[in-house]
Amino acid sequence: MPFVNLRINEELLTADKEGALLEALTDAVVSVYGEDLRRFTWVIVDPVPPRRWAVGGRAIPSREAAP
């Protein structure tokens, strides 16, 4: 059973984009492993608050705080 887990900045996620991501990620798995696995492919999208993102020990500013 394929399992895809995407963590994404919650500021980037809308209902329309979430649906498109779920479909596209499923399609990506199916394009590699075949249509037979579509019904067994699990996709989870985890929205993460901007304050919880960091790279190299430094917080990444939210889109609202960006210049």
Backbone as JSON, one array per atom type, in Angstrom:
{
  "sequence": "MPFVNLRINEELLTADKEGALLEALTDAVVSVYGEDLRRFTWVIVDPVPPRRWAVGGRAIPSREAAP",
  "N": [[0.84, -1.17, 0.0], [0.89, 2.04, -1.07], [1.92, 5.03, 0.57], [1.65, 8.42, 0.98], [2.84, 11.32, 2.46], [2.44, 14.64, 2.87], [3.76, 17.58, 4.09], [2.92, 20.89, 4.51], [3.13, 24.45, 4.39], [0.57, 26.0, 6.05], [-0.47, 28.38, 5.16], [-0.33, 28.27, 2.46], [-2.25, 26.56, 1.61], [-5.34, 25.99, 0.27], [-8.81, 25.04, 0.04], [-9.36, 24.25, -2.61], [-6.75, 23.89, -3.62], [-5.86, 21.89, -1.93], [-7.45, 19.69, -2.65], [-6.56, 19.41, -5.3], [-3.87, 18.75, -4.84], [-4.13, 16.27, -3.48], [-5.21, 14.7, -5.52], [-3.23, 14.95, -7.55], [-0.93, 13.89, -6.3], [-1.73, 11.27, -5.84], [-2.08, 10.49, -8.5], [0.59, 10.65, -9.34], [1.81, 8.51, -7.98], [0.38, 6.39, -9.12], [1.21, 6.67, -11.75], [3.72, 5.6, -11.69], [3.51, 3.04, -10.48], [1.25, 1.86, -11.51], [-2.23, 1.61, -12.49], [-3.67, -0.21, -10.98], [-2.98, 0.16, -8.33], [-4.23, 2.46, -7.48], [-6.57, 2.44, -5.85], [-5.49, 1.63, -3.48], [-3.79, 3.55, -2.61], [-2.73, 5.82, -0.29], [-3.01, 9.18, 0.71], [-1.95, 11.87, 2.6], [-2.32, 15.15, 3.65], [-0.68, 17.4, 5.56], [-1.28, 20.37, 7.05], [0.88, 22.87, 8.22], [1.52, 25.26, 10.73], [3.01, 28.44, 9.99], [4.88, 29.35, 11.91], [6.14, 27.11, 12.79], [8.05, 26.25, 11.03], [11.41, 25.87, 10.06], [14.74, 26.35, 8.84], [17.99, 25.27, 8.92], [18.11, 25.96, 11.57], [16.92, 28.4, 11.73], [14.0, 30.33, 11.87], [11.48, 30.4, 9.38], [10.11, 33.14, 7.8], [6.62, 34.04, 7.77], [4.36, 34.26, 4.98], [2.95, 36.6, 5.22], [4.7, 38.22, 6.64], [6.77, 38.56, 4.95], [8.74, 40.7, 2.82]],
  "CA": [[0.0, 0.0, 0.0], [1.64, 3.29, -1.08], [1.5, 6.06, 1.52], [2.3, 9.7, 0.73], [2.53, 12.3, 3.5], [2.96, 15.95, 2.51], [3.62, 18.66, 5.06], [2.95, 22.13, 3.76], [2.78, 25.67, 5.11], [-0.88, 26.12, 5.99], [-0.83, 29.6, 4.43], [-0.34, 27.96, 1.03], [-3.25, 25.54, 1.36], [-6.77, 26.33, 0.19], [-9.6, 23.83, -0.21], [-9.14, 23.86, -4.0], [-5.38, 23.39, -3.78], [-5.75, 20.63, -1.2], [-8.03, 18.68, -3.52], [-5.66, 19.21, -6.45], [-2.7, 18.03, -4.34], [-4.51, 14.88, -3.22], [-5.37, 14.04, -6.81], [-1.95, 14.91, -8.26], [-0.02, 12.97, -5.62], [-2.21, 9.93, -6.15], [-1.76, 10.24, -9.91], [2.04, 10.43, -9.45], [2.07, 7.13, -7.55], [-0.21, 5.51, -10.11], [2.0, 6.74, -12.98], [4.9, 4.76, -11.51], [3.19, 1.67, -10.08], [0.12, 1.33, -12.27], [-3.6, 1.94, -12.09], [-4.18, -1.17, -9.99], [-2.71, 0.62, -6.96], [-4.96, 3.69, -7.14], [-7.5, 2.24, -4.71], [-4.72, 1.33, -2.27], [-2.86, 4.66, -2.38], [-3.12, 6.76, 0.76], [-2.34, 10.48, 0.66], [-2.31, 12.74, 3.71], [-1.73, 16.49, 3.59], [-0.63, 18.0, 6.9], [-0.97, 21.79, 7.08], [1.72, 23.21, 9.37], [1.57, 26.7, 10.93], [4.29, 29.02, 9.57], [5.81, 29.52, 13.03], [6.78, 25.82, 13.07], [9.0, 25.93, 9.97], [12.76, 26.42, 10.21], [15.79, 25.73, 8.04], [19.28, 25.62, 9.49], [17.93, 26.53, 12.91], [16.31, 29.73, 11.66], [12.59, 30.33, 11.5], [11.14, 30.94, 8.06], [9.02, 34.09, 8.01], [5.38, 33.72, 7.08], [4.14, 35.06, 3.77], [2.5, 37.93, 5.63], [5.82, 38.99, 7.15], [7.77, 38.73, 3.9], [8.68, 42.03, 2.2]],
  "C": [[0.89, 1.24, 0.0], [1.04, 4.3, -0.1], [2.32, 7.31, 1.27], [1.87, 10.67, 1.82], [3.22, 13.61, 3.14], [2.71, 16.93, 3.64], [3.83, 19.96, 4.32], [2.54, 23.3, 4.65], [1.28, 25.89, 4.95], [-1.34, 27.37, 5.26], [-0.94, 29.34, 2.93], [-1.49, 27.04, 0.64], [-4.66, 26.12, 1.38], [-7.51, 25.03, -0.08], [-9.38, 23.34, -1.64], [-7.76, 23.26, -4.2], [-5.2, 22.06, -3.06], [-6.3, 19.48, -2.06], [-7.13, 18.36, -4.71], [-4.41, 18.46, -6.03], [-3.0, 16.56, -4.11], [-4.6, 14.09, -4.53], [-4.02, 13.88, -7.52], [-0.96, 13.93, -7.62], [-0.43, 11.52, -5.85], [-1.85, 9.56, -7.58], [-0.27, 9.97, -10.1], [2.4, 9.0, -9.06], [1.58, 6.15, -8.61], [0.61, 5.52, -11.4], [3.25, 5.86, -12.9], [4.51, 3.29, -11.31], [2.0, 1.06, -10.79], [-1.23, 1.6, -11.63], [-4.16, 1.01, -11.02], [-3.97, -0.7, -8.55], [-3.48, 1.87, -6.56], [-5.83, 3.5, -5.9], [-6.78, 1.91, -3.4], [-3.78, 2.46, -1.86], [-3.45, 5.64, -1.37], [-2.32, 8.04, 0.61], [-2.87, 11.31, 1.82], [-1.58, 14.06, 3.53], [-1.84, 17.1, 4.98], [-0.31, 19.49, 6.79], [-0.2, 22.12, 8.37], [1.74, 24.73, 9.51], [2.95, 27.25, 10.57], [5.31, 29.11, 10.7], [6.58, 28.23, 13.35], [7.77, 25.38, 11.99], [10.33, 26.6, 10.26], [13.7, 25.66, 9.28], [17.11, 26.19, 8.63], [19.16, 26.29, 10.84], [17.29, 27.91, 12.91], [14.87, 29.62, 11.17], [12.42, 30.94, 10.11], [9.98, 31.91, 8.26], [7.77, 33.68, 7.23], [5.26, 34.61, 5.85], [3.71, 36.47, 4.13], [3.66, 38.81, 6.07], [6.88, 39.26, 6.08], [7.62, 40.11, 3.26], [7.93, 42.03, 0.89]]
}
